[in-house]
Amino acid sequence: MVITHCKNDLYALRTLVSKLTQEQYVYVSNCLEGGSLGQHLRHILEFYTCLMKGREEGKINYDMRQRDVRISNNHSFALQRMDEMIQLLSEDVSDCPLLLEGQFELEETALVVTPTSLQRELIYCLEHSIHHQALMRVVLTEMGLVHLADKHFGIAFSTVRFHQGASVE
């Protein structure tokens, strides 16, 4: 079930990115201190990639994820990487226990390790993606392209449900 939501989210991102030109994809936002749509998409995909690679080792460390600037800078490469992640999530992905490790303070040097699961981390990646989509929505608005995104793009599912319930009353 969670896998389906993650894939649907990546499909929605892919649909949006496919509507953009290379120039729009790498546009440097004034509102986000130099952030671009490509940089936010790179960040989203790297978390998914880190999780899926970590699944093989039994542990995840998002701090140590591999960063690939080609995703940020190359519209076509980003589309290819999204297709690859969607395909990877389409394969048999059963839940399994994992360890999450990281350093959660700037000055902290100790590695914190806590048990988690693939399903829990997929939920995290989905919520993380939606958070970055909200930032992408700011860039789209700045460029006058927000109409290219779905009306719920970058809005948490719980917020959409809340607003739908409030409009009924």
N, C-alpha and C positions, 0 to 999 in steps of 0.2 A: 504494500500500500504506500509506504513512504517513498519507495523507489519510483512509483508512478508519479507522485507529486514532484519529486526531484527532476524526473525526465520532462514532465510538462513544463516546469519552470525553465529548464534549459531549452526546450523547444520555443518557448515564448521569447527568451533572450535571442535565440538564433533567428527567429522571425524578424525581430527588431533590427538586429545587426545586418541582416541580409538587405534591409531597406536603406542602409546607410552607404554613402560613398566612403572611400578611403579617407578623404579629407575630413569628413564629418566624424569618422571613427576616431581620428587622432586629434581632433580639435582640442586645444588647451583652454580649459575653462577659467574665466576670471573669478567666478563665484567660488570655485573649489580650489583656489590657490594652485592652479596649474594641473589639476586632475583632468583626465580625459575619460571618455567612454571606454576606450581600449584598456586603460589602466585598471578601471573597476572590473571590467570583464576578466582581465588577466587574474586579478585577485580572487574572483569567484572560482574560476576554473582551477587555479592552483590549490585551493582548499579541497575541492573534490578530488583532484589528482593525488594530493598528499594522503587523503583518507583511503583511497583505493589502493595506493601503494603500501600504506601502513597496514592495511588489512592482511597483506601477505606476510608481514613481519610480526603481526600481533600487537603493534604499538603505533601511535600517531604522535607526531610533534609538528604542529602547524608552524611553529617558529622556524623550523629547519626545512620547510618546504623548498622545493626547487623553483626558482623564479625564472621565467622565460619571457624576456621582453619582446620576443617576436609576436606573442599574443597581443601585447599592447600596441605594437607598431604596424602590424600587418593584418588588415581586415580579412583577407582570404585565409591566412593561416589560422586566425581566430575561429572562423567558420569551420575549418577542418578540425580543429581541436574540439570544438563543441560537438561535432558529429562523432568524433572518437569517444568522448565522454558519454554521450547518449547511448552509443553502442555498448560501451563497457557496462553501463547501468542496465542494459537490456539483457545481459547475460545472467546466468544463474547467480544471484547475489543473495545468499542466505545470511541471516543474522549470525554474529559470532562475537564472543567477548574480545575486548581490546583494552589496551592501556593507553591513556592519554597522558603525555608528558609535556611539560613546558615550564617556562619561567614567567611568572605573572606579575612581576613588578620590575620597574626600570633598574633599580639597584639590586634586585634579588639575583643571587648567583646559584642558589639551591634549585635543583630540578624537582618540581612537584610531579608526582605520578599518581594517577587515580584511575580506578576501573571504569570502563564505559562499554559500549557495544557499537557495532556497525550501525544498527538502526538509530541509536541515539545520536551518533555523529552525522548520519545522513540528515536527521532533523536539524542539527546545528548548521550543516552546510546549506540547507534550504533557507533557514532563517537568516543566515549570513548573506546569502545571495539577495534576498529581498531587501535587506538593509542597504546593500550596495546599489541595488536597483533604484532605491529612493535617491541616492546621490546621483545616479545616472539620469534620473528624471530632472534634477536641477540643471544638469548640462543640456539635456534635450530642450528644456524650457528656455534656457539662455540662448540656444541656437534657433529657437522658433520651430523646433521639430517635435515637440511633445505629442503632437497629433499622431505621430508614427507608433507610439506606444499604446498598449492596451490601457483602458481607463483605470485598471487596478494595478498597473505596473508600479512596483516599489511600495506597495501598501500591504501591510501584514494581513493575512487572512482573517485574523480576529478583529482587526479594525474594519475591514470590509463588512464582515458579519454584523458588527456593532452598528455601523452606519445604516445598513439595510434594515436592521431591527428598529432603529430610531426613526427611520422614514416611514415605517408602517404605522407607528403609533400616532 
